[in-house]
Amino acid sequence: MKSYLVLFLSISMFFSLYGGPIQENYNKLDNLEKHKKLTEDEKKSLLQDNLTVAVKLSLLRYYKYCGYAEIEITDGQYEVATIHKFMYYIKYKEFTGYVIYDNDPETYRVLPIDEKFHIETGAEIVRIGDDNCDTDRAKTPTDTDPANGNGN
């Protein structure tokens, strides 16, 4: 009886090391992603994409900023902080702030783990729901849901 138990446990351990086809595919793709070599232009483009997404999400979440759809972060609008290697200071129009990433935003597509933005003193921003906000440009997913009676 003991030998059957040992045989069963060893077979089950052997098969538990190998996952199904989806897990194998994921592990293969993850390994390729980790060992991929990027050019300097690709790194810069990926960083700017990550910063753009971070600014869009932050300004929409915290300020309901109407012009979030047109946000594009380019050279001269950000700089690397000296206190953290994945921290970036960003200036976009009347907003100044920072984002901190857990992984390298030049290598991976990541969201920030911390962000904070301030509006310049005396600056007026157009928020979603204001009269001069172009609602076609600033629709949020809940605005376009016909089930809520708000969509067209």
C-alpha positions in Angstrom: 0.0 0.0 0.0 2.8 2.4 0.8 4.4 1.8 -2.6 1.2 2.7 -4.3 0.9 6.0 -2.3 4.5 6.9 -3.2 3.9 6.1 -6.8 0.7 8.1 -6.9 2.4 11.1 -5.2 5.4 11.1 -7.5 3.2 10.9 -10.6 0.9 13.7 -9.3 4.0 15.9 -8.6 5.4 15.2 -12.1 2.1 16.3 -13.7 1.7 19.3 -11.4 4.9 20.8 -12.8 3.4 21.1 -16.2 0.4 23.2 -16.8 -2.1 23.1 -19.6 -1.6 24.7 -23.0 -2.7 28.1 -22.0 -0.2 28.2 -19.1 2.6 27.0 -21.4 1.7 29.6 -23.9 1.7 32.3 -21.2 5.1 31.2 -19.9 6.6 31.2 -23.4 5.3 34.7 -24.1 6.4 36.0 -20.7 9.9 34.6 -21.2 10.1 36.3 -24.6 8.9 39.6 -23.1 11.5 39.4 -20.3 14.4 38.8 -22.7 13.4 41.1 -25.5 16.0 43.7 -26.5 14.6 47.2 -27.2 16.2 50.0 -29.2 16.5 53.4 -27.7 13.7 54.7 -29.8 11.4 51.9 -28.7 12.3 52.5 -25.1 11.6 56.2 -25.4 8.3 55.5 -27.2 7.2 53.0 -24.5 8.1 55.4 -21.7 6.1 58.2 -23.3 3.1 55.9 -23.8 3.3 54.8 -20.2 3.5 58.4 -19.0 0.6 59.4 -21.3 -1.6 56.7 -19.9 -0.7 57.6 -16.3 -1.5 61.3 -16.8 -4.8 60.6 -18.6 -5.9 58.3 -15.8 -4.8 60.6 -13.0 -6.4 63.8 -14.5 -9.6 62.0 -15.3 -9.8 60.3 -11.9 -8.9 63.2 -9.7 -9.9 66.3 -11.6 -12.6 65.0 -14.1 -10.4 66.9 -16.7 -12.4 67.4 -19.9 -9.4 67.4 -22.3 -8.1 64.0 -21.2 -8.6 62.5 -24.6 -6.0 64.8 -26.2 -3.3 64.3 -23.6 0.0 63.3 -25.2 3.3 63.4 -23.3 6.4 64.1 -25.3 10.0 65.2 -24.8 10.4 68.2 -22.6 7.3 67.5 -20.6 8.9 65.0 -18.2 12.2 64.4 -16.3 13.6 61.6 -14.3 13.7 62.1 -10.5 17.0 61.8 -8.7 15.4 60.1 -5.6 13.9 57.1 -7.3 15.0 55.5 -10.6 11.4 54.8 -11.8 10.0 58.2 -10.7 9.2 60.9 -13.3 8.1 64.5 -12.8 5.6 65.6 -15.5 4.4 69.0 -16.6 1.2 69.1 -18.8 -0.4 72.4 -19.4 -1.6 73.7 -16.0 -0.8 70.4 -14.2 2.5 69.5 -12.6 3.0 66.2 -10.8 4.9 62.9 -10.5 4.4 59.2 -11.1 6.3 56.3 -9.6 6.5 52.9 -11.3 7.3 49.6 -9.7 9.0 48.2 -12.9 11.0 49.9 -15.6 8.5 51.9 -17.8 11.0 52.0 -20.6 10.9 48.2 -20.8 7.4 47.1 -19.7 3.9 48.4 -20.2 3.0 49.3 -16.6 0.7 51.5 -14.6 2.1 53.7 -11.8 2.0 52.6 -8.2 1.8 56.2 -7.0 0.9 59.5 -8.7 0.1 63.1 -7.6 -0.8 66.1 -9.6 -1.4 69.8 -8.7 -3.1 72.5 -10.6 -1.1 75.8 -11.0 -2.4 78.6 -8.8 -5.2 80.5 -10.5 -5.6 78.1 -13.4 -9.1 77.3 -14.6 -9.7 73.9 -16.0 -12.8 72.6 -17.8 -14.2 69.6 -16.1 -16.6 66.9 -17.4 -20.1 68.2 -16.9 -19.2 71.9 -17.3 -21.1 73.9 -19.9 -18.0 74.5 -22.1 -16.9 70.9 -22.1 -17.3 69.2 -25.5 -19.3 66.1 -24.3 -18.6 64.1 -27.5 -14.9 64.4 -26.8 -15.1 63.7 -23.1 -17.6 60.8 -22.8 -16.8 58.3 -20.1 -18.0 54.7 -20.3 -21.0 55.4 -18.1 -22.1 58.3 -20.3 -22.3 56.1 -23.3 -24.2 53.2 -21.8 -27.7 53.1 -23.3 -28.9 51.0 -20.3 -28.5 54.1 -18.1 -30.6 56.2 -20.5 -27.7 58.5 -21.2 -26.4 57.2 -24.5 -27.3 58.2 -28.0 
